[in-house]
Amino acid sequence: MPPEDTTTSGSTAGTSSGPTTSGSHSPRANTSTPHPVEPTAAEPITVLIADDQPLVRMGLRALVDAEHDMTVVAEAGTGLEAVARVRELHPDVVLMDIRMPELDGIAALRRIGADPTCASTRVVVLTTFELDEYVFAALQAGAAGFLVKDSEPDEILRGIRLAAGGSSLLSPSVTRTVIATFTGAAPTVRSDDRLAVLTEREQEVLALVGEGLNNAEIGDRLVVSTATARTHVSHIMAKLGARDRPQLVVIAYQTGLVR
């Protein structure tokens, strides 16, 4: 039996020991707005630092752990250790040095990318120089982007947040230069093998992604909304089987859309 309503009119006797309303009007439901539930704090971004230099790891850990919205969950000094720790902990972001013993960062990145249990982890490669042949290989392997080790602290933190949020960490000018420099095998004419699945508009969008434009900039260039540009990019990724935006940039160069 459902519990009795304890809010009664003044003319009703003996049905409740609680307070009664005055007058002969029927009881009115409580329409007061409930106290809002306090939102729970967002989980911090979990970061794994993979670098063979202890001083580099120590500096990056101090930088990350000083932020309220991110935390270092582990360090790794070799590529093999990095892969093992990612599989164990599933961090949101990995800061991966390219040159490491036992297994280099590119090979480690490929293993992480090939493991479906690590699909949620974004890898940002660390490099000493912006123009590095390994950077292009990292983008091909599915890196979310790359950072130069002597980047400003704010730039590194911004990069971690962008990667954790699903965005690609690309410096348009540097990425364009890296790809143009180290993709010597790219065709001088467009290859239709992969482009055939794209509409003419999608090929336009892919070319602009290859130039390093973000969704808002693509929208401005094509005179469409940012949301429409974002939808085009999502469709292109699905059709080409690209994991993220950096892979679209690589494809744009490999197919000759951008030279």
N, C-alpha and C positions, 0 to 999 in steps of 0.2 A: 504494500500500500504506500503511495507517495506521501511524503511528510506534509502535515497540515500547513497552510499559509498562516503565518503568525501575525500578519498585518490585517487588522479587522476594523470595521466601522464602529462608531461609538454605540450604535443601537444593538450590537451583537453582544450577548452576555456569555461569559464563562467559556469562551472558546480559546482563550489565550491568556497567559499570565504576563505577556509582554505589553508594551505601551499601546494605547488605542488612539484612533484619530477622533477628532471632535466633529460634531454634526452628523447628518444622516447620509452623506455622500458615500458612494462605494469606494473601497480602497483603491488606491492608484499605485501602479507598479513603480518600483524604484528606477527612475530614469537617469540618475546621476552617472556621470562618466567615471568608469573605473580608473583607478590610479594607473598610469602607464607603466608597463613593465620595462625596467631598465635593460637596455641592450647589453648583451654580453660582449666583452672585449674581443676584438678580432685576434685570431691566433697569429703569433709572430711568424714572419717569413723564416723558414729554416734554411740554413746555408751550410754547405760543405766546402771546405777549402782544400784544393788539391795542388800542391806545389812541393818540389823537392828541396826548397830552401826554407829552413826553419824560421829565419828572420822575416821572410816574406809572409809566411803563415801567421807568425806572431803579430805582425803589423796589421794584416787584414782582419784577424780575429779581434784585435783591440778596436779597430774601426767599426766593425759590424756590431759587436756586443755593446758598444756605447749607444746604439740606437734602440728606441723603445719598441720598434715594430719588427725587429729581426734578431735572430740569434744564431750563433755557430753551433751546429750539433755534432760536428766531427771534423777532423783534419786527416789528410792523407799525404804521404810523402812519395808514393809511387802510383803509377797508373793502375796496377792490379789492385792495390789497396783502395784506390778511389772507386773502382767498379764494385768491389765487395761492399764498401760502405754505402754506396748508393742503393744497392740491392737490399741492404739490411735496413736502412733508415728512410729511404725515399724522401730526401730533402727537396724543398721547392726549387732551390737554385744551387748549382755547383759552379764555383770559380775554378776553372781547370787550366793549369799551366800546360803548355803544349809539349815542352821538352822535359820528360820525366823518365827515370830509370824503370827497368822491367817491362813497362808498357807505356808507350808515349801517349800524350793526351789525345791525339787523333784516333788511335786505336781504341783507347778507353771510351772515347765519345761514341765510336761506332758500336761498341758492345752495349753501352747504355741505351743507345737509340734502338738497337735490335731487340732489347728485352721489353716485352709488353708490360711487365710489372713496373717499369721505370718511366712509363709514358708521361707521367705528370711532372717529371723532373726536367727543368730547363738548364742547359749547360752554356755558360758564358766562358769563352776561352780567354786566357791571359797571355799576352805576348809582349816581348821587349820592344819590338818595332812595329809601326803601323804597316809598313810594306814588308810582309813576311809571307813566303810561299806557303807556310803551314796554315795561315789564316784562311786562304781559299779552300784548302782541303777540309778545314774545320767547318766552313759554311756548307760545303758539299755533304759533310757527314751529319749535318743537322744542328749545328750550334745555333743558339738563339742570338748570337752576336759575339763581339769581342771587345776587350778592354786592353789598353796599353797599361803596363804595370805602373808607370809613373803618372797615371792620370790623377787629377785632383780628387781628394776624398769625396767631395760631393758628387762628382761624376761617377765614381764607383758605386756609391750608395744609390744613386738614381738608376744606374744600370741594373742593380739587383732588384730594385722595385719594379722596373719595367719588365724584366724577365719573369719575375714572379707573377705579374699581372697578365702574362700571356703576350706581351708586346715583344717586338724584336729590337734588340739593341744594335742599331745600325747607324754609323756615321755616314751619311750619303756620299760625301766626297771621298772619304777614305775607302769605304767599301767599294765604290765604283772603281777607284784606282787599283785596289788590290785585285779585283776580279779581272779588270782589263789587262793588268800586268801579267797575271799568272794563268789566264785561260787561253793560252796560245793555240789550243786545239779547237777553239770555237770557230764555227763555220763563218765564211764571209757572206753567205747568203742564208736566208731563212730555211730552217729545216722544218718540214711539215709533219714529221712523225708525231711529235707531241702537240704541235700547234693546231693540228687538224680537228682536235676535239673542242677547241675554243671558238667562240663566235668572234666576229670582227671586233666588236666592242671589248670583249674580254682580252683580245690580243693587244688592243690599245692600252688597257689597264695594266696588263702584265709588263708592257714596255715601260710604263711610268713607274711601276714598282721597281723595275730594274734600274731606273735612274735614281732611285732612292727617295721618291716622293711618298709621303704618308697619305692616309685616306682623305684628309681634309684638302691637301694640296692636289690630289688626283681629282677630287670633286670640283675644285676651282678650275683646273685645267680643262675638264670635260663639261663644265657647267652643269653638274649634277650635285645632289646633296651628298654630304659625307656618309650618310647611311647607305645610299645607293652605291657609292664607291666601295664601302665595306662589304656589301653584299656581293658585288662583282669579285672582290678579292677572295671571299670565302668560297664562291663557286669555282674559281680558278684553282684554288688549293685542292678542293675535292676532286676536280677533274684530272689534275696532274699528279695527285697523290703526294703533294708536298706537305711536309709536317708544319712548316712555318714560313714566315715571310723571307728570311734569308735564302731558303731553298728556291723560292720564286725568283729572287734576284739572280741566283746562279743559272736557273733555267732560262731566264730572259737573255743572258749572255750566251749560253751554250747553243740556243736555237737561233741566234743571230738577230733577235729583236732589238737588242742594244749592242752597239759596237763602240 
